[in-house]
């Protein structure tokens, strides 16, 4: 108790200003009238360089003895309730983990979408039953309904549910409410989540959401790239969830039909597999079209089995080819030479305008062979635009081309497009991957993971084999272990071999990796003191642990005037 008439000791708040590019923290006096409202995480407005700016309080305590309090200016205003103290500390960890020189990006992800002067009353309908939810990975099937699992987990105490897509989070929240649970759907119901509910539901930023008495965090579709932030710092909801649960003693449950190797490595033996019956009924029929006997110059993506499928008027078909434009690889019909860029020697693509375009440096030129001057070209790898014409002729019915830039789609029974088409259509009977080797054998260390994720997405579109759901794969590697595993409805068969390959090559999850892009990328990579190698657009940096990598990246001074992009744990490396 402070004796009557005596002034309470000075209280100082350390504030991170909400100013882009400013990586400093400043001390401000807490006015007596604000003492009860200023805690770690509170959003405030403070004077800075002659103007008022917003910011987050990241710590509150006595003044530094070396800084006279008379030199400190007071906080101007308390704007809103902010993220809880545990989330502020989590942001500090994340800055080290993802090589960020400041914690502001993480606080932005954790703050409410609008000002919250005060919190409403808590709304909870569940009395925790005392059970401890098992931490680990739960492997499902593409068609498994997660609702019963979520309701069961919520009965053990307040939980956060993270899903990569907004539409799915809305559907999950609605179904949980119908099951009798009190739900806060982020971002709009942030205040309700901070007050206290049974379940907090949202996309990747929900992993930073307030949730008093947190008992568990569930990450659905853990394999989905939508759980990773595209902007730097490239934090991943899975890793934030694992760390947050470790800090507060909550259970972390990662759910997916095809868990990433990072998740499986973390879980160890804590992996729950579906029953054999559930696995068989939860996967579609996989048809493999073997193209290995075709002659190189007679290869066509429109195979005989595909033509038969397209001509089935009772089936709605989606054809997938991750090559936009008219062609990605082009060869001269006269001299058989592959067409390359005259500046950087990369293979050129043929765009919809009929021009050769270099994907590496952007150089354009007319459709003329550099070696012999001929204008007759063979499309070694045709793109979606050209393929639509071939499919339409083969199917004898209209075909709609779909890419990531396509707007509203017309109704049709046959679609062709990049993998974006799998997210744009509904009520499909057959999905055909026309050149699956482009994904399966891509020069990326996660190629097998990405390929399996595509098959999962296709399986959700076509449904189970009992209702006729079918996925067709055209490939020159029909005996690939991944395809055999999916045919047997057991993708876990490839895990051990893939983990062993990653460990042998020193790749994640056994070692930490980052991509640095920009004009001064190699200079920056060398300055980190870590192992690095040049790439077409910059440099690849590697360290033994994620924290070692992140701290080295954050502490290395960037070359003056440089505009570097540092991507820790790159999804497409």
Protein Blocks (a to p, Z undefined) as FASTA:
>chain_A
ZZehiacddddddddddbehiacdcdddddfklmmmmcghiacdddeehiacddddfbdc
dddfklcfklpccdfbdfbdcddfklmmmmmmmmmmnopabfklmmmmmpcfbdcfbacd
dddfbdcehiacdeddddddfklcfklmmmmmmmnoccddddfbfklmmmmmmmmmmnop
acdddfklmmmmmnopfbdcddfklmmpccehiabdcdehklbmklpcfbdcdddfklmm
mmmmmmnopacddddfbdcfklmmmnmmmcccddfklmmmmpccdddddfklpcfklgcf
bdfklmmmmmmmkbccdddddbehjbfbdcdfklopacddfklopacdddfkopacdfkn
opacddddfklopabdcdfbacfklmmmmmmmmnopacddddfklccddddfbdcddfkl
mmmbghifbdcdfblmlmmmpccfklmmmmmmmmmmmmmmnopfknopacddddfblmbf
klmmmmnopaklmmmmmmmmmmmnopafkbccdddedjklmmmmmmnopacdddfklcad
ddfbfklmmmmmmmpccdehiacdddehifkZZ
